[in-house]
Amino acid sequence: MSERRRTCRMMVDLPVTKQSGELTLDAWASDISPTGVRLRRFRDGNDWSAIDLELHLVPGSISTVVHARRVWQDEDYEAFVFDGASFAQQALLERMFDNF
């Protein structure tokens, strides 16, 4: 797999909720950057190619919902790039990196 992200990534074990219309699925992020996220893949038969991701940055305290588009998947993982993240969301993700 080639590296596509323009920014550094951080290894995490972060809860994420995938949302597409009425469908929701709890998932786990394995790494995150200010521009995207890699999730452990669940094979549930639904198309999760363009979705909203609720990132639980501090579980039970700080979360944000950002629209994302899947850019690749393999047997175990799928990666999403954040589309249309607001300035505040980008700042929140960048500050998260500064604190780790």
N, C-alpha and C positions, 0 to 999 in steps of 0.2 A: 504494500500500500504506500502510495506517495503522500508526502506531507503537503496539504493544501492550505492550511491556515496561515494567515499573515501575522498572527499574534501567538504568543506563547500559550500553552495549555497547562492546566493544573489537574492533577489526579484527585478525584473526589469520590465519595460514596453519598450521593445527594439524591433525595427523593424528588421526583418530577411527576406531574400529572399531564398525560397527553390528552388533548381535547380536539375532536373533529365533529362539529355539529352536535348531535346528541350523544355521541360516543365518548367515553372517557376510559382511561386505563392508567393505573399507577405504574410507574417505571422507575428505574434508577440510572442516574448519570454516572459514568465511569471517569470522564474527564470533561472539562469545560474551559472555554476561553471567552473573552469579551465578544467574539463574533460567532460562536457556535458551541455545540455540545455533542458528545457521543453517548448514546444510551445502550444499555443491554437490551437486546432484541427479544421480544416475545412474539411468537408466531400465533396470531389469533385470527388471521384471515381478513383483517380490515386493511384498507389503504390508508396509511398514515403519512402520505408523501407531502402534504401541505397542511399543517396543523397549528394549533396554539399549544404552547408548552407553559405550564405553570411551574416555575422553578422555585423550589422551597429552599432559598439560599440560607436561611436560618430556620430550620423546621420549627413550626409552631409560632414563629415570630415575624420573619421577613420572607415574603414571596412576591413574585412578579410574573405576569403573563405576557409572553412575547410570541409573535407569529414566527413560525420556522418552516423551512423547506428542506426535505431530506435530500442530501447530496450523494450518499452512498449507503450501502448495506452489505453485510456478509452474513454468514450463518449465525454469528453471535452478537453482532453490534449493528447499529445504524447511526449515522451522523447527520446532524441538522445544522444548517446555517440560519442565523437569526435574520429574518427579513423585517425591515421596518421597526427595529427597536428604537424606542424614543431616546432622546439625549439623556434623560434621567435614568433609563434602564441601562444604557451603556456606561454611564458614570457609576452606577451601583455595581455592575459586574467588574469594572476596572478597580473600584475601591476594594472589592472582595479579594482581588489578586494582591493588592498592596498589603492587606492584613494577613496574608498567609506566607 
